[in-house]
């Protein structure tokens, strides 16, 4: 004869089994030795932006061009009722933008008073790296105006440079958009 369990007793058994099986799962501190960010490409260079510095990734939205602004300011787009300035990062840093328009994406950055869309050539989604594989960079390692916004790098098949949108948002050169 089988013993009939109440619903509560059955839930207790399930809870006990789950706790036994969960004993082998990694604890929170073990998972924190990973660094995660949004991978993207500008020209021939690969970058990764820290997770907390990109609020969302969009397909290139329709935008309205603005008169009297620098050429790297593409215009403004309506993002759920908010005006989102669209900035072409390739052009800002003096590079040519990829002709593959279908792959372009916009990284939305919201930091302090700044709400802006950073147009990049391509996005590679979430990238994870071992925290201890982070390599520092020196100004001698970097060239061009993007150097001020690179905070380190990770090595894989290619070099992933850590690009900080928050540092860019605080830059006077980025904020000075008028001609």
Secondary structure, 3 states (H helix, E strand, C coil): CCCCCCHHHHHHHHHHHHHHHHCCCCCHHHHCCEEEEEEEEECCEEEEEEHHHCCEEEECCCCECCCCECCCEEEEEEECCEEEEEEEHHHHCCCCCCCCHHHCEEEEEEECCEEEEEEECEEEEEEEEEHHHCECCCCCCCCCHHHHHEEEEEECCCEEEEECHHHHHCCHHHHCCEC
